[in-house]
Amino acid sequence: MSLDEDTRWLEWVTKQFEAIAGEDKEIDLEEFKTALKVKESFFAERFFALFDSDGSSSISLDELLGALNLLIHGSEADKLRFLFQVYDVDGSGSIDPDELRTVLKSCLRESAISLPEEKLDDLTLALFESADKDRSGAITFEELKAELENFPEVMENLTISAANWLKPPEAEERRRQAPRYLTRAYWQNNSRKLFFLMAYALLSLLLFSSALLHHRGGGVCYMVAKGCGQCLNFNCTFVMVLMLRRCLTWLRATWLVRVLPLDQNILLHQIVGYAILVFTMVHTSAHILNFAHLSRHTGYSLWEYLLTTRPGVGWVRGSASLTGVVLQLLIGLMVLCSSTFVRRSGHFEVFYWSHLSYVWVWSLLVVHCANFWKWFLVPGLVFLLEKVLGLAFAHMGGLYIVEVNLLPSKVTHLVIKRPPFFTFKPGDYLYINIPDIATYEWHPFTISSAPEQSDTLWLHIRSMGQWTNRLFEFFRQPETLASSPKRLATSLRNKRQLVQTQEQNFWATVSNGTVATNEDEAVELTMYRQRSSGAAASTGAETLTQDQLDHMEKGEGPHLREIPAKLGDNHQLCNIKCYVDGPYGTPTRQIFASEHAVLIGAGIGITPFASILQSIMYRYRRRKQNCPNCSYSWCENIIDSDMKLRKVDFIWINRDQKSFEWFVSLLTKLEMDQADEEPDGRFLEMHMYMTSALSKNDMKAIGLQMALDLLAKKEKRDSITGLQTRTQPGRPDWAKGVPEVAEENKGKVHSISTCGAPALAKTIKAQC
C-alpha cells in the first residue's frame, strides 16, 4: 500500500476496533470471533492467542495493530513464523502429525468440505512427509520454511489474508466499468441485435406517424390514441411471433441465424412486452383525455364513456371502452407477474398462469379493435398450428418416467423413455407435463442427455419453486410413485432379492481371476474408487477396500458389474406417465461450428453442457485411431462439417461439495476418454471450482490447499470430487482466465457460453 492508503487503512482499523471493543477498549475472544467471521473456533482461538501478546485474555488496539503490521509489512521470516505458530498448537516449537491433523480438520470444516477420516489421514501424511525432511517425526520451523518455498504464492497470500481482515469498503468493492456502448467492439459483437432493434423502432415510428396523419382531423389526444393503437396492433402480434418456438428452431438451421438475432428472442419478447405496456398506458390516457373533452359537448359523462357501452364507441356493440379497461388490467398484470423478482423467487407458477391470459388478451383485442384481426390472422394460425402439433406429438404414444434419482441439493434426475422420432440437438430443451404432479402445467427444462443416447432422455431439475418442490417431494415417498403400489413394491422387493443374491455370491467369484477387459468396466472401476474415497460416498454403493480395488485393477478379481450396489433411497424405479413437448433450439447449437469452445456452468447450469459434452465426446471417439500392432491409440486433428472443434474448455462452479455428485460419473467418463496422450494436448480441459472452500489467499486454508495439491499429485485424482481434475477453491479470476483462453491459440473463440446466475453472465461479458 502507498503511504496515503496505509494512513487511511490505519484510520479505518482504529474505527473498526473502537466499534467492536466498546467502552472497555479491549476485544475479548467472542468479539474477536465475530470480527473475523470464522466458522471454526480453532482458528479464532489460535489467532487470538497470537495477537494477545501479553496474555491478558484480551486484545488492545496496540496489540492488534502490531500483529497486523507484522503480517502486512513484516519480513518473510516474520510472516512464516506467525503461520508456524498457528500450526504449533502446543507451543513446543515443532509440529507433530496429530497437531497437523487437527489443523487440517479445522481447515476442512472452515471450507465446508466433508471427507472420510481415512482421507484426512492421507492428507495429513502427504503434507507431513513432504515437510519432514529429516524424518524426525516432527516439522521444525526451518523445515516448514523449506516446504513453503515450493509454493511461492504462499507468502503473497499471507499478506493478502491479513489485509483482507479489516479494510475500508472503498478498497473492498471493485468498481465495475460501465460497458462502452459507443465502442467499435460493442457494435461488432451486438450488431444483429442492435440492427434489429433499430429496425423495430423505425417500423413502430412509421406506424405511429401514418396513423397520426390518417386521423389528423380528430384532435391531438385522438391522434395520439390512434397512433399508439396502430403500434399495439403490430406489437401484440409481433410479441407472439417471437415465441413461435418450432419456427425459430427451424430457422436456427438456416442461414438466417447469421442475420437475425434468433438467440435473443426471449430478450426481444420482453422488450416488446414492455413496449406494449407503454403504448397501452399512453393509448388509454389519450382516450381518457379525449373522452373528458367530448363529455363537455355530448350528453355522456366521462364514466359512461369508460365503463358503459352507451356512447357506442367500438365496432362490436360499442364495447371498445369496456374491453379497453379489461385489456389494460390484464396487460399490467402479465407484465407485473413476468418480472424477474416473481420468476426468480420460487413463484414460477404465478408467472405461468398469469401469462396464459394472453388467450383473453387476443380475444378481447379482436373485439376491441376493428383492424386487429388483419394483423393477427396469419401469425395466429401459425401459433395455433404449433400448439396443436405440440399437443398431438406430446400425447402420441405412451411416455413414462422409468427411473428417478434424488441428488444432493434437492435435484431430481428423471430418466424418461425416449419417444420415437424424437430428434434433438445438444443443449436443446423441452416442456414436460407430469399429470401426477399437476394436470395442466407444462414446464421447460434442458435435456441433459446426449442425442446419441437413443433409448432414454435425462432431465436434471433443481427444486426452486412450487412445481419443482412438489416433484422432489413426490418421489421422496415411494408409496406414491405409481397408481399401483403393489406393482412397485414387487419391483423393489425383486431388486433387493437380486442384490442379496449378488452379495452372497460376489466374493466367491474372486478366485476366478476374471479381468475387466473393456473400456466401460475401466470407467466403472474408476467411478467405484471415487465412491469409496468419499467423492460420492452418499450414493449408497457397497464400499470396497483399496486393496480389493487394487486387486481388481490387476485382474485378480471379478468384473465390476458383479459388485452388488445397495438400493438406496436416492434411486427409484418407477413407471410414471408424462408428456413432453419439443425439442426447442437454443444458442448452444452454434458451439459445434466454433474452433475453440468455452463452456461455463454455475451449479445446475451444467445441465445443457452435460448434453453438449457427451455429444462432443461421442464425435471425438469417431476421430480416435488405434495402432493395429500395439495398444497405442491417438486422436487425429480432423475438422469436419459435423464438428469443427479443436479445443473445449469446460468450467463448472459449485457452491458446495455435494453438488459435484450430480455429474461426477459423466465427467469421469469424459476424462477416461482422453486417457491417451495427444500431440496437441487435451481436447477437453475441465476446470472445477468450489466457492464455499476458502481460497488460497486465506491464511486458514493455506495448509489444506498444500495438502490437497500434494495428495492429488500422488494419487492422480482430486480428493474432493475423485476426478483427475483438481478442484480449485473460490471463484475463477475472470480477468486472468479470459485472456489466457484467448492466448491458447487453439482456434478462434467465437463466443463464451454460460448458464447460471445472470450476474455471472454480466461479469464474463464485461471481460469478453
Salt bridges, closest charged atoms under 4 A:
ASP6 OD2 - HIS73 NE2 3.38
GLU30 OE2 - LYS33 NZ 3.80
GLU40 OE1 - ARG109 NH1 3.84
GLU117 OE1 - ARG101 NH2 2.37
ASP121 OD1 - ARG101 NE 2.66
GLU147 OE1 - LYS133 NZ 3.39
ASP263 OD1 - ARG252 NH1 2.53
GLU304 OE2 - ARG310 NH1 2.30
GLU403 OE2 - HIS571 ND1 3.29
ASP428 OD2 - ARG589 NH2 2.59
GLU441 OE1 - HIS443 NE2 2.79
GLU441 OE2 - ARG470 NH2 3.77
GLU452 OE2 - ARG619 NE 3.92
GLU473 OE1 - ARG476 NH2 2.96
GLU521 OE1 - HIS559 ND1 2.73
GLU521 OE2 - ARG561 NH1 2.96
GLU524 OE2 - ARG561 NH2 3.38
GLU542 OE1 - LYS566 NZ 3.72
ASP550 OD1 - ARG529 NH2 2.38
GLU553 OE2 - ARG529 NE 3.28
GLU556 OE1 - HIS551 ND1 2.42
ASP581 OD1 - ARG246 NH2 2.65
ASP642 OD1 - ARG619 NH1 3.28
ASP642 OD2 - ARG622 NH2 2.71
ASP649 OD2 - HIS596 NE2 2.70
ASP649 OD2 - LYS647 NZ 3.74
ASP649 OD1 - HIS687 NE2 3.03
ASP673 OD2 - ARG621 NH2 2.76
ASP676 OD2 - LYS624 NZ 3.53
ASP698 OD1 - LYS700 NZ 3.07
ASP709 OD2 - LYS696 NZ 3.79
ASP709 OD1 - ARG726 NE 2.75
GLU715 OE1 - LYS119 NZ 3.04
ASP718 OD1 - ARG726 NH1 3.74
GLU744 OE1 - HIS596 NE2 3.97
GLU744 OE1 - LYS647 NZ 2.61
